[in-house]
Amino acid sequence: MQLSKLQRRALLRAKELRDKPFPVVGSMLRSWKIYLVLAVVLSGYSWFAWSMGASEAGFVCLGAFIGLVGRDVTWFRLHARMWPVNVEITNWAKVNILLKQKKET
């Protein structure tokens, strides 16, 4: 099986965290650039809407950003609760084989 870059990264991260609890905050911080871009874009639109007299649109943007971050926190917390099960059922020998195959090709 040929791993994609995303699959390889995910397996390396899982292998790295295998003996540790899943870091919710650390996982959020790994995506800080995406959150920053979204905050800037939504803030810019919110400011524009506010300056045009559509303050409701500004509040909708703020609510959308809060909802987006809340959704991600909820997803990472769920992942953290399921992490021990994932570690237990993962065939780590197969993971090692897949990661080595990628290096050889």
C-alpha positions, 0 to 999 in steps of 0.5 A: 500500500502506498501512503499519501503524505497526509496518511504518513503524517497521521501515522507518524503522529499517532505513533509519536502519541501512542503512549501519551494521552491525546493533546486537545490543546496541542492539536488545536495549536498545530492548526493555529495558522488556519485559525489565524487566517479565518479570524483575519478574513472573518474580522475583515468581513465583519468590519466591512459589514459593520462600516456599511451599516449591516452590524448583524452580518458582523455578529453572524461572522463572530458567531460563525468563528466561535461556532467553528472553534467550538466544533473543533474543540468538541471534535478533538475532545471526542478524539481524546476520549476515543484515543485509548481505544484507537491505541489498543486496536491499532496494529502497530507492527503493520504501521511500522511496516507501512512507514518503512515501505514509504521510505524505501520507495 
